[in-house]
């Protein structure tokens, strides 16, 4: 494998050309949407494994824990040199970050893509530079899957199926199997793997239940503030909402706020059935109260599995193209208080 020093020698000609290009467009770096990053004063040792991570942003509690896990895993003490870039929810920022990593000649690129499409060109640039790319958390849709080494993360479609199956069992237990069930969905960022997977997985189960009626899908963009606005709109538009699907916990927080302000009941108190995804600590406290009826885990601590993958590649070993972390779900019937005692997030 090329080391930091060897890669920079390999890319020296490219560096010179790139710097000439920058001279013509260096102005406006803070107004174009990119997040300015503080460069570390330290430099990697020759034996360090240099990793460039392009993160989606910090839009949710899940994302912040996911970032913390990277920082805790890829440390200098363990022989890593980490270059971290926050995409601020913009694909163009992530593309810039990947080109920065290529220019610096990192050993590995770790990409959490905001959306699935639009990556072919920059991933080809990384491949041409001899830099393996690991796709994490979400997925990419590219014509040539050899452009990335593997994907590490969650089975997001299965999470959606699990939510649908849980709802079917719950309605059965309440004698509501054949009752008309009106549903609204607060979707995540359109085009993201989490949005596509969770929406599609739930829809698969919904097809089996002719009495389930999806009133409307609206994007809450994975944020609490946007979800509050969308939930207000749902409540103003529809008189009889039985189920709210929130494709992450932060959107559930916003939806719950809007529902309570409207004077409506939630969950086990005979009100709106809310299902959510991620299962962060604050959401599980709401599961404990019966406001969120079930929460389907999306494990943010994927950094150890990524490190394991990188170490295999360092040894020249083959890795699985798709790798899933272990996940479960939590509902209002469980002893959530005890579960939270040992939970990291």
Protein Blocks (a to p, Z undefined) as FASTA:
>chain_A
ZZfklmmmmmmmmmmmmmmmmmmmmgoklmnopacddddfbdcdfkbccdddddfblmbf
klmmmmmmmmmmmcfknopacddddekhpaklmmmmmmmmmmnopabdcdddfblghklm
mmmmmmmnopacddehiacddfblklpmbdcdddfklmmmmmmmmmmmmmmmnopmmpcc
ddddddddehiaklmmmmmmmmmmmmmmmkbccfbacdehhpaklmmmmmmmmmmmpmbd
fbdcdfbfklmmmmmmmmmmnopaehjlopacdddehjaaklmmmmmnomambdcdddfb
lmlmmmmmmmmmmnopacdfbdcdddddddfkbcfklmmmmpcZZ
